[in-house]
Amino acid sequence: MTRPEITKPSPRYQTPLLEARAFQCRFIVSEDMREAVCCGAPTSGTSSWCEWHRQLVYVRPHGQERKAA
Ligand SMILES: [Zn+2]
């Protein structure tokens, strides 16, 4: 692993999407969209995602990114 400083966030951060706040990662980790649960880990300022999920999102080919609310 080349980036030891970025680790997968603990499941303890996970938060129902409807309860997620401004500086919580919005990456959906649940498989059931009726009860969407997001990562909830602290984000760094302007991002909608934590470091971990931001790197995952940026790997996507194109077009699927979501704008920050
Ligand atoms: Zn996250």
PDB file of the backbone (N, CA, C, O) and the ligand in Angstrom, with CONECT records:
HET     ZN  A 101       1
ATOM      1  N   MET A   1       0.836  -1.194   0.000  1.00  0.00           N
ATOM      2  CA  MET A   1       0.000   0.000   0.000  1.00  0.00           C
ATOM      3  C   MET A   1       0.875   1.250   0.000  1.00  0.00           C
ATOM      4  O   MET A   1       1.760   1.399   0.843  1.00  0.00           O
ATOM      5  N   THR A   2       0.626   2.123  -0.928  1.00  0.00           N
ATOM      6  CA  THR A   2       1.499   3.282  -1.094  1.00  0.00           C
ATOM      7  C   THR A   2       1.045   4.493  -0.292  1.00  0.00           C
ATOM      8  O   THR A   2       1.798   5.455  -0.138  1.00  0.00           O
ATOM      9  N   ARG A   3      -0.176   4.452   0.218  1.00  0.00           N
ATOM     10  CA  ARG A   3      -0.668   5.606   0.975  1.00  0.00           C
ATOM     11  C   ARG A   3      -1.141   5.171   2.351  1.00  0.00           C
ATOM     12  O   ARG A   3      -2.344   5.112   2.608  1.00  0.00           O
ATOM     13  N   PRO A   4      -0.229   4.874   3.210  1.00  0.00           N
ATOM     14  CA  PRO A   4      -0.618   4.387   4.541  1.00  0.00           C
ATOM     15  C   PRO A   4      -1.374   5.424   5.357  1.00  0.00           C
ATOM     16  O   PRO A   4      -2.042   5.087   6.334  1.00  0.00           O
ATOM     17  N   GLU A   5      -1.268   6.683   4.957  1.00  0.00           N
ATOM     18  CA  GLU A   5      -1.944   7.725   5.735  1.00  0.00           C
ATOM     19  C   GLU A   5      -3.449   7.751   5.485  1.00  0.00           C
ATOM     20  O   GLU A   5      -4.198   8.345   6.260  1.00  0.00           O
ATOM     21  N   ILE A   6      -3.895   7.106   4.399  1.00  0.00           N
ATOM     22  CA  ILE A   6      -5.327   7.048   4.107  1.00  0.00           C
ATOM     23  C   ILE A   6      -5.820   5.648   4.432  1.00  0.00           C
ATOM     24  O   ILE A   6      -5.450   4.668   3.786  1.00  0.00           O
ATOM     25  N   THR A   7      -6.650   5.586   5.433  1.00  0.00           N
ATOM     26  CA  THR A   7      -7.170   4.292   5.844  1.00  0.00           C
ATOM     27  C   THR A   7      -8.688   4.290   5.729  1.00  0.00           C
ATOM     28  O   THR A   7      -9.345   5.326   5.828  1.00  0.00           O
ATOM     29  N   LYS A   8      -9.209   3.123   5.523  1.00  0.00           N
ATOM     30  CA  LYS A   8     -10.660   3.001   5.422  1.00  0.00           C
ATOM     31  C   LYS A   8     -11.299   3.404   6.744  1.00  0.00           C
ATOM     32  O   LYS A   8     -10.899   2.923   7.805  1.00  0.00           O
ATOM     33  N   PRO A   9     -12.290   4.287   6.680  1.00  0.00           N
ATOM     34  CA  PRO A   9     -12.892   4.781   7.915  1.00  0.00           C
ATOM     35  C   PRO A   9     -13.600   3.688   8.695  1.00  0.00           C
ATOM     36  O   PRO A   9     -14.101   2.715   8.132  1.00  0.00           O
ATOM     37  N   SER A  10     -13.626   3.872   9.977  1.00  0.00           N
ATOM     38  CA  SER A  10     -14.285   2.904  10.840  1.00  0.00           C
ATOM     39  C   SER A  10     -15.788   2.888  10.607  1.00  0.00           C
ATOM     40  O   SER A  10     -16.394   3.936  10.387  1.00  0.00           O
ATOM     41  N   PRO A  11     -16.384   1.723  10.652  1.00  0.00           N
ATOM     42  CA  PRO A  11     -17.853   1.628  10.521  1.00  0.00           C
ATOM     43  C   PRO A  11     -18.587   2.402  11.600  1.00  0.00           C
ATOM     44  O   PRO A  11     -19.778   2.682  11.467  1.00  0.00           O
ATOM     45  N   ARG A  12     -17.885   2.746  12.660  1.00  0.00           N
ATOM     46  CA  ARG A  12     -18.580   3.473  13.738  1.00  0.00           C
ATOM     47  C   ARG A  12     -19.037   4.857  13.309  1.00  0.00           C
ATOM     48  O   ARG A  12     -19.890   5.463  13.958  1.00  0.00           O
ATOM     49  N   TYR A  13     -18.464   5.363  12.207  1.00  0.00           N
ATOM     50  CA  TYR A  13     -18.885   6.671  11.707  1.00  0.00           C
ATOM     51  C   TYR A  13     -20.186   6.605  10.933  1.00  0.00           C
ATOM     52  O   TYR A  13     -20.826   7.632  10.707  1.00  0.00           O
ATOM     53  N   GLN A  14     -20.574   5.443  10.535  1.00  0.00           N
ATOM     54  CA  GLN A  14     -21.704   5.330   9.613  1.00  0.00           C
ATOM     55  C   GLN A  14     -22.960   5.964  10.170  1.00  0.00           C
ATOM     56  O   GLN A  14     -23.308   5.795  11.338  1.00  0.00           O
ATOM     57  N   THR A  15     -23.638   6.708   9.290  1.00  0.00           N
ATOM     58  CA  THR A  15     -24.761   7.549   9.687  1.00  0.00           C
ATOM     59  C   THR A  15     -25.859   7.427   8.641  1.00  0.00           C
ATOM     60  O   THR A  15     -25.559   7.393   7.447  1.00  0.00           O
ATOM     61  N   PRO A  16     -27.113   7.360   9.048  1.00  0.00           N
ATOM     62  CA  PRO A  16     -28.187   7.425   8.048  1.00  0.00           C
ATOM     63  C   PRO A  16     -28.029   8.676   7.193  1.00  0.00           C
ATOM     64  O   PRO A  16     -27.766   9.761   7.712  1.00  0.00           O
ATOM     65  N   LEU A  17     -28.192   8.520   5.885  1.00  0.00           N
ATOM     66  CA  LEU A  17     -27.931   9.627   4.973  1.00  0.00           C
ATOM     67  C   LEU A  17     -28.730  10.876   5.347  1.00  0.00           C
ATOM     68  O   LEU A  17     -28.227  11.994   5.238  1.00  0.00           O
ATOM     69  N   LEU A  18     -29.948  10.688   5.778  1.00  0.00           N
ATOM     70  CA  LEU A  18     -30.789  11.831   6.117  1.00  0.00           C
ATOM     71  C   LEU A  18     -30.300  12.586   7.343  1.00  0.00           C
ATOM     72  O   LEU A  18     -30.710  13.720   7.589  1.00  0.00           O
ATOM     73  N   GLU A  19     -29.425  11.953   8.107  1.00  0.00           N
ATOM     74  CA  GLU A  19     -28.906  12.597   9.312  1.00  0.00           C
ATOM     75  C   GLU A  19     -27.484  13.099   9.136  1.00  0.00           C
ATOM     76  O   GLU A  19     -26.906  13.685  10.051  1.00  0.00           O
ATOM     77  N   ALA A  20     -26.928  12.869   7.966  1.00  0.00           N
ATOM     78  CA  ALA A  20     -25.542  13.274   7.739  1.00  0.00           C
ATOM     79  C   ALA A  20     -25.429  14.790   7.740  1.00  0.00           C
ATOM     80  O   ALA A  20     -26.298  15.493   7.225  1.00  0.00           O
ATOM     81  N   ARG A  21     -24.359  15.275   8.319  1.00  0.00           N
ATOM     82  CA  ARG A  21     -24.145  16.718   8.407  1.00  0.00           C
ATOM     83  C   ARG A  21     -23.142  17.171   7.360  1.00  0.00           C
ATOM     84  O   ARG A  21     -22.641  16.387   6.554  1.00  0.00           O
ATOM     85  N   ALA A  22     -22.873  18.460   7.404  1.00  0.00           N
ATOM     86  CA  ALA A  22     -22.083  19.091   6.343  1.00  0.00           C
ATOM     87  C   ALA A  22     -20.699  18.477   6.180  1.00  0.00           C
ATOM     88  O   ALA A  22     -20.200  18.345   5.063  1.00  0.00           O
ATOM     89  N   PHE A  23     -20.098  18.112   7.266  1.00  0.00           N
ATOM     90  CA  PHE A  23     -18.720  17.636   7.172  1.00  0.00           C
ATOM     91  C   PHE A  23     -18.613  16.139   7.424  1.00  0.00           C
ATOM     92  O   PHE A  23     -17.633  15.644   7.982  1.00  0.00           O
ATOM     93  N   GLN A  24     -19.647  15.441   6.995  1.00  0.00           N
ATOM     94  CA  GLN A  24     -19.586  13.991   7.054  1.00  0.00           C
ATOM     95  C   GLN A  24     -19.605  13.424   5.648  1.00  0.00           C
ATOM     96  O   GLN A  24     -20.302  13.928   4.768  1.00  0.00           O
ATOM     97  N   CYS A  25     -18.847  12.391   5.454  1.00  0.00           N
ATOM     98  CA  CYS A  25     -18.743  11.756   4.143  1.00  0.00           C
ATOM     99  C   CYS A  25     -20.103  11.238   3.677  1.00  0.00           C
ATOM    100  O   CYS A  25     -20.822  10.576   4.424  1.00  0.00           O
ATOM    101  N   ARG A  26     -20.437  11.554   2.429  1.00  0.00           N
ATOM    102  CA  ARG A  26     -21.754  11.187   1.885  1.00  0.00           C
ATOM    103  C   ARG A  26     -21.722   9.897   1.067  1.00  0.00           C
ATOM    104  O   ARG A  26     -22.714   9.540   0.431  1.00  0.00           O
ATOM    105  N   PHE A  27     -20.644   9.232   1.081  1.00  0.00           N
ATOM    106  CA  PHE A  27     -20.537   8.010   0.294  1.00  0.00           C
ATOM    107  C   PHE A  27     -21.477   6.953   0.862  1.00  0.00           C
ATOM    108  O   PHE A  27     -21.415   6.630   2.049  1.00  0.00           O
ATOM    109  N   ILE A  28     -22.355   6.410  -0.001  1.00  0.00           N
ATOM    110  CA  ILE A  28     -23.337   5.436   0.464  1.00  0.00           C
ATOM    111  C   ILE A  28     -22.677   4.080   0.655  1.00  0.00           C
ATOM    112  O   ILE A  28     -22.092   3.521  -0.272  1.00  0.00           O
ATOM    113  N   VAL A  29     -22.778   3.572   1.848  1.00  0.00           N
ATOM    114  CA  VAL A  29     -22.156   2.292   2.151  1.00  0.00           C
ATOM    115  C   VAL A  29     -23.181   1.174   2.292  1.00  0.00           C
ATOM    116  O   VAL A  29     -22.820  -0.002   2.317  1.00  0.00           O
ATOM    117  N   SER A  30     -24.456   1.536   2.385  1.00  0.00           N
ATOM    118  CA  SER A  30     -25.474   0.507   2.511  1.00  0.00           C
ATOM    119  C   SER A  30     -25.879   0.000   1.129  1.00  0.00           C
ATOM    120  O   SER A  30     -25.736   0.715   0.137  1.00  0.00           O
ATOM    121  N   GLU A  31     -26.367  -1.189   1.066  1.00  0.00           N
ATOM    122  CA  GLU A  31     -26.846  -1.738  -0.199  1.00  0.00           C
ATOM    123  C   GLU A  31     -28.336  -1.502  -0.376  1.00  0.00           C
ATOM    124  O   GLU A  31     -28.853  -1.554  -1.491  1.00  0.00           O
ATOM    125  N   ASP A  32     -29.014  -1.246   0.715  1.00  0.00           N
ATOM    126  CA  ASP A  32     -30.448  -1.021   0.660  1.00  0.00           C
ATOM    127  C   ASP A  32     -30.720   0.479   0.566  1.00  0.00           C
ATOM    128  O   ASP A  32     -30.555   1.212   1.541  1.00  0.00           O
ATOM    129  N   MET A  33     -31.137   0.925  -0.612  1.00  0.00           N
ATOM    130  CA  MET A  33     -31.311   2.364  -0.821  1.00  0.00           C
ATOM    131  C   MET A  33     -32.530   2.917  -0.090  1.00  0.00           C
ATOM    132  O   MET A  33     -32.660   4.133   0.046  1.00  0.00           O
ATOM    133  N   ARG A  34     -33.405   2.071   0.374  1.00  0.00           N
ATOM    134  CA  ARG A  34     -34.543   2.560   1.156  1.00  0.00           C
ATOM    135  C   ARG A  34     -34.088   3.080   2.509  1.00  0.00           C
ATOM    136  O   ARG A  34     -34.722   3.943   3.116  1.00  0.00           O
ATOM    137  N   GLU A  35     -32.966   2.526   2.963  1.00  0.00           N
ATOM    138  CA  GLU A  35     -32.412   2.984   4.229  1.00  0.00           C
ATOM    139  C   GLU A  35     -30.958   3.333   4.000  1.00  0.00           C
ATOM    140  O   GLU A  35     -30.054   2.697   4.542  1.00  0.00           O
ATOM    141  N   ALA A  36     -30.750   4.347   3.195  1.00  0.00           N
ATOM    142  CA  ALA A  36     -29.401   4.708   2.807  1.00  0.00           C
ATOM    143  C   ALA A  36     -28.566   5.101   4.023  1.00  0.00           C
ATOM    144  O   ALA A  36     -28.964   5.933   4.838  1.00  0.00           O
ATOM    145  N   VAL A  37     -27.420   4.487   4.112  1.00  0.00           N
ATOM    146  CA  VAL A  37     -26.478   4.808   5.173  1.00  0.00           C
ATOM    147  C   VAL A  37     -25.195   5.270   4.513  1.00  0.00           C
ATOM    148  O   VAL A  37     -24.668   4.610   3.618  1.00  0.00           O
ATOM    149  N   CYS A  38     -24.705   6.400   4.959  1.00  0.00           N
ATOM    150  CA  CYS A  38     -23.470   6.909   4.380  1.00  0.00           C
ATOM    151  C   CYS A  38     -22.305   6.672   5.331  1.00  0.00           C
ATOM    152  O   CYS A  38     -22.473   6.333   6.503  1.00  0.00           O
ATOM    153  N   CYS A  39     -21.137   6.865   4.776  1.00  0.00           N
ATOM    154  CA  CYS A  39     -19.898   6.593   5.496  1.00  0.00           C
ATOM    155  C   CYS A  39     -19.811   7.386   6.792  1.00  0.00           C
ATOM    156  O   CYS A  39     -19.513   6.827   7.848  1.00  0.00           O
ATOM    157  N   GLY A  40     -20.069   8.685   6.714  1.00  0.00           N
ATOM    158  CA  GLY A  40     -20.147   9.507   7.913  1.00  0.00           C
ATOM    159  C   GLY A  40     -18.814   9.934   8.513  1.00  0.00           C
ATOM    160  O   GLY A  40     -18.790  10.657   9.509  1.00  0.00           O
ATOM    161  N   ALA A  41     -17.724   9.504   7.931  1.00  0.00           N
ATOM    162  CA  ALA A  41     -16.412   9.897   8.460  1.00  0.00           C
ATOM    163  C   ALA A  41     -16.183  11.390   8.217  1.00  0.00           C
ATOM    164  O   ALA A  41     -16.745  11.957   7.280  1.00  0.00           O
ATOM    165  N   PRO A  42     -15.381  12.015   9.037  1.00  0.00           N
ATOM    166  CA  PRO A  42     -15.118  13.450   8.864  1.00  0.00           C
ATOM    167  C   PRO A  42     -14.476  13.743   7.510  1.00  0.00           C
ATOM    168  O   PRO A  42     -13.576  13.027   7.070  1.00  0.00           O
ATOM    169  N   THR A  43     -14.944  14.792   6.863  1.00  0.00           N
ATOM    170  CA  THR A  43     -14.343  15.224   5.608  1.00  0.00           C
ATOM    171  C   THR A  43     -13.382  16.370   5.873  1.00  0.00           C
ATOM    172  O   THR A  43     -13.405  16.995   6.933  1.00  0.00           O
ATOM    173  N   SER A  44     -12.538  16.628   4.886  1.00  0.00           N
ATOM    174  CA  SER A  44     -11.579  17.714   5.041  1.00  0.00           C
ATOM    175  C   SER A  44     -12.088  18.955   4.327  1.00  0.00           C
ATOM    176  O   SER A  44     -11.712  19.221   3.185  1.00  0.00           O
ATOM    177  N   GLY A  45     -12.941  19.710   4.997  1.00  0.00           N
ATOM    178  CA  GLY A  45     -13.351  21.008   4.488  1.00  0.00           C
ATOM    179  C   GLY A  45     -14.356  20.945   3.363  1.00  0.00           C
ATOM    180  O   GLY A  45     -15.543  20.723   3.604  1.00  0.00           O
ATOM    181  N   THR A  46     -13.898  21.137   2.128  1.00  0.00           N
ATOM    182  CA  THR A  46     -14.814  21.351   1.016  1.00  0.00           C
ATOM    183  C   THR A  46     -15.333  20.065   0.395  1.00  0.00           C
ATOM    184  O   THR A  46     -16.296  20.101  -0.371  1.00  0.00           O
ATOM    185  N   SER A  47     -14.729  18.949   0.702  1.00  0.00           N
ATOM    186  CA  SER A  47     -15.123  17.715   0.048  1.00  0.00           C
ATOM    187  C   SER A  47     -16.411  17.153   0.619  1.00  0.00           C
ATOM    188  O   SER A  47     -16.735  17.369   1.787  1.00  0.00           O
ATOM    189  N   SER A  48     -17.145  16.427  -0.222  1.00  0.00           N
ATOM    190  CA  SER A  48     -18.317  15.712   0.258  1.00  0.00           C
ATOM    191  C   SER A  48     -17.952  14.319   0.740  1.00  0.00           C
ATOM    192  O   SER A  48     -18.805  13.574   1.222  1.00  0.00           O
ATOM    193  N   TRP A  49     -16.683  13.975   0.606  1.00  0.00           N
ATOM    194  CA  TRP A  49     -16.258  12.635   0.983  1.00  0.00           C
ATOM    195  C   TRP A  49     -15.026  12.694   1.872  1.00  0.00           C
ATOM    196  O   TRP A  49     -14.258  13.656   1.847  1.00  0.00           O
ATOM    197  N   CYS A  50     -14.867  11.653   2.646  1.00  0.00           N
ATOM    198  CA  CYS A  50     -13.641  11.515   3.406  1.00  0.00           C
ATOM    199  C   CYS A  50     -12.485  11.183   2.446  1.00  0.00           C
ATOM    200  O   CYS A  50     -12.705  10.900   1.268  1.00  0.00           O
ATOM    201  N   GLU A  51     -11.297  11.223   2.954  1.00  0.00           N
ATOM    202  CA  GLU A  51     -10.117  10.953   2.129  1.00  0.00           C
ATOM    203  C   GLU A  51     -10.236   9.610   1.416  1.00  0.00           C
ATOM    204  O   GLU A  51      -9.920   9.487   0.233  1.00  0.00           O
ATOM    205  N   TRP A  52     -10.685   8.637   2.140  1.00  0.00           N
ATOM    206  CA  TRP A  52     -10.761   7.288   1.604  1.00  0.00           C
ATOM    207  C   TRP A  52     -11.713   7.212   0.409  1.00  0.00           C
ATOM    208  O   TRP A  52     -11.353   6.707  -0.654  1.00  0.00           O
ATOM    209  N   HIS A  53     -12.929   7.719   0.599  1.00  0.00           N
ATOM    210  CA  HIS A  53     -13.915   7.627  -0.470  1.00  0.00           C
ATOM    211  C   HIS A  53     -13.633   8.616  -1.588  1.00  0.00           C
ATOM    212  O   HIS A  53     -14.027   8.380  -2.730  1.00  0.00           O
ATOM    213  N   ARG A  54     -12.970   9.699  -1.289  1.00  0.00           N
ATOM    214  CA  ARG A  54     -12.615  10.640  -2.343  1.00  0.00           C
ATOM    215  C   ARG A  54     -11.681   9.983  -3.354  1.00  0.00           C
ATOM    216  O   ARG A  54     -11.825  10.170  -4.562  1.00  0.00           O
ATOM    217  N   GLN A  55     -10.747   9.235  -2.858  1.00  0.00           N
ATOM    218  CA  GLN A  55      -9.856   8.573  -3.804  1.00  0.00           C
ATOM    219  C   GLN A  55     -10.597   7.504  -4.602  1.00  0.00           C
ATOM    220  O   GLN A  55     -10.277   7.265  -5.766  1.00  0.00           O
ATOM    221  N   LEU A  56     -11.569   6.873  -3.991  1.00  0.00           N
ATOM    222  CA  LEU A  56     -12.359   5.897  -4.739  1.00  0.00           C
ATOM    223  C   LEU A  56     -13.191   6.577  -5.812  1.00  0.00           C
ATOM    224  O   LEU A  56     -13.278   6.093  -6.940  1.00  0.00           O
ATOM    225  N   VAL A  57     -13.798   7.691  -5.462  1.00  0.00           N
ATOM    226  CA  VAL A  57     -14.652   8.421  -6.393  1.00  0.00           C
ATOM    227  C   VAL A  57     -13.849   8.922  -7.584  1.00  0.00           C
ATOM    228  O   VAL A  57     -14.310   8.853  -8.724  1.00  0.00           O
ATOM    229  N   TYR A  58     -12.667   9.419  -7.326  1.00  0.00           N
ATOM    230  CA  TYR A  58     -11.861   9.989  -8.399  1.00  0.00           C
ATOM    231  C   TYR A  58     -11.335   8.953  -9.375  1.00  0.00           C
ATOM    232  O   TYR A  58     -10.872   9.300 -10.462  1.00  0.00           O
ATOM    233  N   VAL A  59     -11.402   7.709  -9.005  1.00  0.00           N
ATOM    234  CA  VAL A  59     -10.955   6.636  -9.900  1.00  0.00           C
ATOM    235  C   VAL A  59     -12.005   6.330 -10.959  1.00  0.00           C
ATOM    236  O   VAL A  59     -11.691   5.759 -12.004  1.00  0.00           O
ATOM    237  N   ARG A  60     -13.236   6.704 -10.694  1.00  0.00           N
ATOM    238  CA  ARG A  60     -14.302   6.426 -11.658  1.00  0.00           C
ATOM    239  C   ARG A  60     -13.997   7.056 -13.014  1.00  0.00           C
ATOM    240  O   ARG A  60     -13.415   8.139 -13.079  1.00  0.00           O
ATOM    241  N   PRO A  61     -14.385   6.388 -14.086  1.00  0.00           N
ATOM    242  CA  PRO A  61     -14.040   6.835 -15.435  1.00  0.00           C
ATOM    243  C   PRO A  61     -14.575   8.227 -15.761  1.00  0.00           C
ATOM    244  O   PRO A  61     -13.789   9.112 -16.100  1.00  0.00           O
ATOM    245  N   HIS A  62     -15.858   8.444 -15.672  1.00  0.00           N
ATOM    246  CA  HIS A  62     -16.402   9.770 -15.951  1.00  0.00           C
ATOM    247  C   HIS A  62     -17.893   9.815 -15.647  1.00  0.00           C
ATOM    248  O   HIS A  62     -18.573   8.789 -15.619  1.00  0.00           O
ATOM    249  N   GLY A  63     -18.376  11.011 -15.422  1.00  0.00           N
ATOM    250  CA  GLY A  63     -19.814  11.251 -15.458  1.00  0.00           C
ATOM    251  C   GLY A  63     -20.619  10.832 -14.247  1.00  0.00           C
ATOM    252  O   GLY A  63     -21.769  11.247 -14.107  1.00  0.00           O
ATOM    253  N   GLN A  64     -20.068  10.046 -13.391  1.00  0.00           N
ATOM    254  CA  GLN A  64     -20.870   9.540 -12.284  1.00  0.00           C
ATOM    255  C   GLN A  64     -20.720  10.365 -11.023  1.00  0.00           C
ATOM    256  O   GLN A  64     -21.394  10.096 -10.028  1.00  0.00           O
ATOM    257  N   GLU A  65     -19.875  11.339 -11.040  1.00  0.00           N
ATOM    258  CA  GLU A  65     -19.650  12.093  -9.819  1.00  0.00           C
ATOM    259  C   GLU A  65     -20.864  12.925  -9.449  1.00  0.00           C
ATOM    260  O   GLU A  65     -21.606  13.400 -10.309  1.00  0.00           O
ATOM    261  N   ARG A  66     -21.041  13.082  -8.185  1.00  0.00           N
ATOM    262  CA  ARG A  66     -22.161  13.863  -7.700  1.00  0.00           C
ATOM    263  C   ARG A  66     -21.666  15.214  -7.207  1.00  0.00           C
ATOM    264  O   ARG A  66     -20.616  15.313  -6.572  1.00  0.00           O
ATOM    265  N   LYS A  67     -22.416  16.219  -7.499  1.00  0.00           N
ATOM    266  CA  LYS A  67     -22.062  17.545  -7.005  1.00  0.00           C
ATOM    267  C   LYS A  67     -22.311  17.630  -5.503  1.00  0.00           C
ATOM    268  O   LYS A  67     -23.246  17.030  -4.973  1.00  0.00           O
ATOM    269  N   ALA A  68     -21.479  18.366  -4.856  1.00  0.00           N
ATOM    270  CA  ALA A  68     -21.700  18.604  -3.440  1.00  0.00           C
ATOM    271  C   ALA A  68     -22.962  19.422  -3.260  1.00  0.00           C
ATOM    272  O   ALA A  68     -23.219  20.360  -4.014  1.00  0.00           O
ATOM    273  N   ALA A  69     -23.739  19.066  -2.269  1.00  0.00           N
ATOM    274  CA  ALA A  69     -24.995  19.788  -2.040  1.00  0.00           C
ATOM    275  C   ALA A  69     -24.721  21.206  -1.556  1.00  0.00           C
ATOM    276  O   ALA A  69     -25.658  21.967  -1.310  1.00  0.00           O
TER     277      ALA A  69
HETATM  278 ZN    ZN A 101     -16.183   8.001   3.454  1.00  0.00          ZN2+
END
